[in-house]
Amino acid sequence: QDAIDRKEKRSETFKTAVHGLETDTPALKAEELGRRAPQWVRDNLVTMCMRCREPFNAITRRRHHCRACGYVVCARCSDYKAELQYDGNRLNRVCQECFIFLTGHTVLEDREGKQKGILEKGAAEVSSRSLLCSSLQLLDKNGKGGTRGWFVIPQDDPLVLYIYAAPQDVRAHTSIPLLGYQVRDMPQSESRHLFQLVQSRQVFTFVADTEELKQRWMKAMARSAAGITEEEEEEDADE
């Protein structure tokens, strides 16, 4: 019943947001898309993507605005760029529907494939487009044993660490949202290069093969934990 209530609440929130867009902030007419700056839907009016309707959360599904229609959409639904006349024909982030309308292009199959959960993607595919990937060992809570695997921070989901059992596995077996964690250095112990992710009572201890690899992982995880992404840096530079 609780799950049903939450779903109904999200549906009502979505309807309210759309209604607000149609009344208080009228949607642009089709012929105005890209030619006139839209009125953005306020973040606090929606709890889910206004395109795919998946619920937002602070870690893995963040809010973005389509620069053409002003809708609040998730990263996957807004992973497109189109030239907008009102912005000097510069490329801007737009949703899939506006991308198709403005460019006349159809969405390629591999682009549509991004709608799949990344846990379903092969390690080799994700690693080829990653911020950092390598073999690491994740120790158990006692710090005596642990699991060795293939760890990846993908470019298209840079706030999450994905863990595969092997570099060629077709599916990740787990993931760790990095946002909000603290990265802690640990002294070398028995020739082991140790570091930790810490948040409240949750602690993950990792072992890298070399000190240089350890430092690279600590830097990459610290950036993700702080919410810093390459995409955001590029957008800030453009602004």
Summary of the structure (lengths in Angstrom):
residues: 239
radius of gyration: 20.8
end to end distance: 46.1
largest distance: 67.3
contacts: 672
relative contact order: 0.09
helix: 33%
strand: 27%
